[in-house]
Amino acid sequence: MPEGERPWKTLSRREVVRNRHLNLDAEAVETSTGAVLDPYWIMSYPDWVLVVALTPEDQLVLVRQWRQGAKAWVLEPPGGVMDPGEDACTTAARELREETGYEAGSCRLIGSLWSDPAHNTNRVHVVLAEGAMATGAHDREAGEEMETVTLPVAEAVAGVTRGMFVHAMHLGGLLLALQAAGRIRF
């Protein structure tokens, strides 16, 4: 925190939406300089996991799925919502299996990032899953219209600058995990 500045103060909070996917609150906040912002929108979601899965053949396991906000089919690493009390690697193994039919020999947490620290309360946990092998059928949830795609890591890295990955959080997590796996260097 810069010297002499204080954290923002929440003056009040009004619940606007409550459901299993999203809690939306309208807060009245006072900034460190005394300005009052009302409403200041805060969205609470469960934490998410992003799985960067690599096969022994140096293929990246991805999914192509419909994203209603973008109104497009999007290529991205598999992932999903963490269940209460679940650790990131357990969620990653479950989501990788359910979405792609792959299982990994090892999983490790690479880092945890805020999805949008200005307005969202959740974090995205990036998990590197190595030794991923196709082991069976996927078990997708209703509304998960997707296909499993594998790409050579080099092709995926080359595709970064061509717009192959359009989700900013997914791209950031993918790059962090590929660096941790020794596939790219910053």
N, C-alpha and C positions, 0 to 999 in steps of 0.2 A: 504494500500500500504506500503510495507517495506520502512523503512527510507532511504532517499537518492535516491530512484528509481522514475522514472517518467513514465507516461503512454506511450504506444507505439504511434508513430506518423504515420498517413496515408500520404504517399507521393503522391500516385496516385491511381486511381481506373479505371478499364476497365470493362464495361458490357460485359458479355459472353453469358448469357441466360436470356431471359425475357419471362415468360408465367404466366398463372393464378395460377400455383402451386408453382413456384420457380423462384427466381431471383438469379443468380450466378454471382459474381463479382470476378475478379482477382485484388487484391490490392498489391501495393508495400508498405511495412511498415518498419519503423525503430524501433527496440526494444529499451528498456530503456538503454541498454548497447551499442547501436550504430550499431548493426548488421542490415543489410537490407535483408528482406525476400521478394522475388518477383519470382513467384506469391504467395500470401497468399490468399487462397480461402475463401470467405465469402458467405454464403447462406442465403437469406432472404425468410422467409416463414411467412404467417399470424400466429398469436397466435392460440393455440389449447386449447381445454378443454378436460379433462379426468373426467368422471362421475363415482363415486363410489356409486352405488345405492343399498340400503338395503330395503328389504321388511319388513313388520311387523312380519313375521315369521322368521326373521333373516337369510334370504337368500340373497346372493349377486347376482345381475343381471349382467350378462356378455354376451359377444358375442364371437362366434368362427368364425373367418373370414380368408380368404386367404390373405397372405402377400407375395407379389411378390418378395420383396428383400430377404426374408428368404426362399422362395419357399416352404411354409408350411402353414397349417391351424393353426392359433394362437388363444389361449384363452386370452381375455383381457376385461377390462372395456370398455363400449361404450364411444364415444367421437367424436370430430370433430373440424373443423376450425371455428373460431369466425368470424362473419361478421363484417365489419367496423362499429365502434360505438356501438357494442353490448357488454353487460357485460357478465361475465363468467357464472352467474347463468341462464341467459336467454338462452345462447348457450347450457348449460348443459341440461336444460329442453327440448329444441328442439331436441337435439341429442339423448337423452334417448328415447323420444317418437318416433322419426323417425327410429332409429335403432332397438328398442326392443318392441315398443308398450306399454311401461310402462310410468306412470307419477308418480311423487313423491309429497308427502305432503309438504316437505320443502327442500330447497337447501341452502347450505352455502359454501362460498369459504374457503378452508382450507389453500391453499398456492399457490404460483406461482414460478415455477422453470424454469431455462434456459434449453432448450432441449439439447444444446451442446454449452456452452459458448465460446469454442475455435473457432468455425466456423459459428454457426447459430445465427441469430438475434432474433428469436422468443422465446416465453415462453410457458410453459404448465401450465394451471391453473387447479388445482385439486379441484373438487367440490364434496362435500358429499351430496347425495340426499337420504333422509330418508322417510320412509313410502311409498315406491314405490309399485304401484299396476298395474297389467295388465289392460289396459283400452281399447285396441283395436288393430287394425292391425298396423304394422310398415309401414313406408313410406321411403324405402331405395332408395338411388341414384343409377344411373347406375354404375356398377363396385363394388358395395357393396354386395358381396356374403357372407352372414353370416347367422348364426342361433343364436337365443336367448337361453342362458343357465342360469339356476339358480342353485346355489350351497349353501349349508349351509356355513355360515361364517367359522365355525370351520374346515370344509373340505378344504375350500380355503386356510386358514392359514396353515394347515398341508401340503398342496400341494406346498407351497412356496419353501420349501427345497427339494422337489422332481422334481423341474423344471416345475411345472404346468404353471407358468407365465414366458415367455421368453423375454419379452420386458422390458428393464431396466427402462425406464421412467414410464411405466405402473406399474411395481412392486413398484417403489418408491412412486408413487402417491397413490397406493392402500394401502400400509402400513401406510402412513401419515394419510389418511382418516379413516382407521380402528382404528388407535390410537385416533383420534379426536372423533370418535363415541364411544369410550370406549370398543372396542372389543379386543384390544391387548394393551400391555404395552411394552415400550422399557426400 
